[in-house]
Amino acid sequence: MTLLRDQDLAHAFDRAAGTYDRLVAMNPGYHADLRRSARRLRLPDGGAGLRLLDLGCGTGASTAALLRAAPHAEITAVDASAGMLERAAAKRWPQRVSFVHASAEELAQRAGGEGAYDAVFAAYLLRNVTDPDGVLASVHSLLRTGGRLAVHEYSLSGLAPHRAVWTALCRGVIIPAGTLTGDRDLYHHLWRSVLAFDTAPQLATRLVRAGWGGVRIVPMPGWSTGVVHTFLARRSAARADGVVA
């Protein structure tokens, strides 16, 4: 199967938007892991006075996690899928949370210029874009110097047992559940996209190559150990200063 990209992927998410929240609720730890990654940004003072970007917000689970970690911040949540964004925006949010329909690739031209944000949270995004390096460069330009990035992603450790866990979960639970809702192609894409994407060390190296500083890989606990990771980095004035696992 060819992986879904660009408008084909956005349309697949549009079609799945109505059942998406119910399906992710079947994933033990899904919301807790998002909250954990958002907390790992270590935003001061509950985010007071900060402008945050939730890039690839989907139906708003990552937005809720970011809001919980930084309840006083101004948050802009962005997604390329109109259907997912409509679901997100229909939920109850404080006035300081806003939603924008745009792809990650388009955002740099629409976000208000260099250094527009203090932190960026990108959950389950990079493996779904055609040009992850270009997106990372755009995000880098959107952050002020010293601004923080947290990438929350299905990025396998590279060890065979973790690859086997992911395939067993997809074949046994995720793809059958997606088939029942008529969205098999999307969830088959999910399975294959993770296998085809960077391992955790490779993604960390990609961040360093893109000019990010202080790159760290932090695993998740429980079943998702070796399957889901948080990648933390900063926009530094100097060149990137390496990876810390």
Secondary structure, 3 states (H helix, E strand, C coil): CCCCCHHHHHHHHHHHHHHHHHHHCCCCCHHHHHHHHHHCCCCHHHHCCCEEEEECCCCCHHHHHHHHHCCCCEEEEEECCHHHHHHHHCCCCCCCEEEEECCCCCHHHHCCCCCCEEEEEEECCHHHCCCHHHHHHHHHHHEEEEEEEEEEEECCCCCHHHHHHHHHHHHHHHHHHHHHCCCHHHHHHHHHHHHHCCCHHHHHHHHHHCCCEEEEEEECCHHHCCCEEEEEEECCCCCCCCEEC
